[in-house]
C-alpha cells in the first residue's frame, strides 16, 4: 500500500501528509485510526493526539510551538492554531554531543583550477568588481565589450558584480561592503579580476587594495576612472585584454574532493523540505566532511528554535560560546528594530506546510547533517577551518547566498519547495523538495530530492546527488548559470548618508 503520510520521529504528535487529504479520510497511525476533520494539503500536518490549549506540539522530536486552543486528533495543524514558543535572547548551557560519522574516505576527485596560492576554483572566470556603485554602468559596459571581443573562448564566463554601495555608508555597513568585495576579488573561481574604482568614494581604491593582503598582482589589477586621462573604457579594456590572455591558459586538473567547499541554503521551503531535500543535503554534507571537505550553514534567524542542537555539536566550549553569540546577537538585531524573533515563515512557507519558525528551523538545520561544528564565522569572514562551519548572515536568499560565496564556498546547494531561479556569483544548485516542482520548473531545478517520496531510498539517491554536485564542481553548468541569472547582495543595517 502506498504511504500517504509520514511520522518523522516516534515522539511526534503530528504526521505530515505526503499527498492531499480530504475531510473524512481515515489514516492509521501507531495502530490507531484517525478521521480528518477537514481537508489537509500535501506537506501539511495532522494532529495524532488530543492537545490542550498551551500544550506543545511535537515534530522532528522537538516542540514546534504550542496549541492556540484545544485541538483534537485528526485536526489540521497550521499557523492559525499553532503559535511559536520563541521570544528574546536566552542563556544556554553546553551539553556536548559527539557523534562519529563512520563514513569511509572514497578518495574522490573533481576537475578544478589550482591557483598560484594553492587554493582551488571550480570556475575560471574574469570578473570586474566595482569599488562603488557609481561605476556600475562602466563595469557592465566593459564586461559586455570583453564578451563580444573574446566570445568567452577558453574561459568559463565574464561578469561584473554590480552593487549599490561603497560610499555614503558608516561603520559596520561600510566594513561589510569592503569585506565582501575583498572576498569576491580573492575568490578562486576567478582566474583574473579587474577592480574598478571611481576615486572619490569612501571605499578608497588604494586602501581597498591593501585589504587584499599578498595577492596575485598579475591577475588582480586596479583602474581608478577619475585618474584616467580620456576614455576610461578603452584604458580598462587594455587591462582586461591582458587579463584574458593570462586566464585563458588555465586548465582543469584532478583535485581531491577534500578541497571542495559548499554553502548550505534553503529558500521557498515547504512541508517536504525537512523530509527530502534538507536531509539529502545533510547526508552529502556529512559525506563531504568525512572526505576532509567543508560545508557552511548560515541563515541565523532560521536556526532559532533548533539552535541548541547546533550548540551541543560544537567541538569545543569556545565554539559553543561563539555560537551562543551568533544566535543572541541576531536576536538582538531583531529586537533593536522592534521586531519579534519568531515571525519568520513567509506566506509561501505557510502555504507549503510550515507553520512556525521552530517548524522551519528544525527542517532547515537538517542541511548540515550530524557532523560536529568546527568553525564559527562573522559576516564577511573567510573560511579558515575545514569541516562544518556556521556563518552569520540573515535568511534573505540572495544576501545569504552571497555571504556563503564570499566566505570561500565554491558552490551553493540550495533546497527549495516553492522554486526560485536566482543565483549568486558562484554556481547556485537548486534541489527540489517535491516531484511536482521538479516537473513544473525543469529550467530552474538541478536535482529532485522528491524522488525520496516516490520510492527511492536515501542510500540509492545519495550517490546520484554526489555525482551531480561533483559534475557541477567539474564544470557542468548549474541551471542558474545556463539561464545567466547571477548577482550579489550585501547586508545593510545602518544609516545611508
Buried (B, 14 or more C-beta within 10 A) or exposed (E): EEEBBBBBEEEBBBBBBBEEBEEEBEBEBEEEEBEBBEEBBBBBBBBBBBBEEEBBBBBBEBBBBBBEEEBEBBBBBBBEBBBBBBEEBEEBEBEBEEEEEEBEEEEBBBBBBBBEEEBBBBBBBBBBBBBBBBBBEBBBBBBEBBBEEBEBEBBBBBBBBBBBBBBBBEEBBBBBBBBBBBBBBBBBBBBBBBBBBBBEBBBBBEEBBEBBEEBBEEBBBBBBBEEBEEEBBEBBBEBBEBBBEBBBEBEBEEBBBBBBBBBBBBBBBBBBBBBBBBBBBBBBBBBBBBBBBBBBBBBBBBBBBBBBBBBBBBBEEEBBBBBBBBBBEBBBBBBEEEEBBBEBBBEBBBBBBBBBBBBBBBBBBBBBBBBBBBBBBBBBBEBEBBBBBBBBBBBBBBBBBBBBBBBBBBBBBBBBBBBBBBBBBBBBBBBBBBBBBBEEBEEBBBBBBBBBBEEBEBEEBBEEBBEBBBBBBBBBBBBBBEBEBBBBBBBBEEEEE
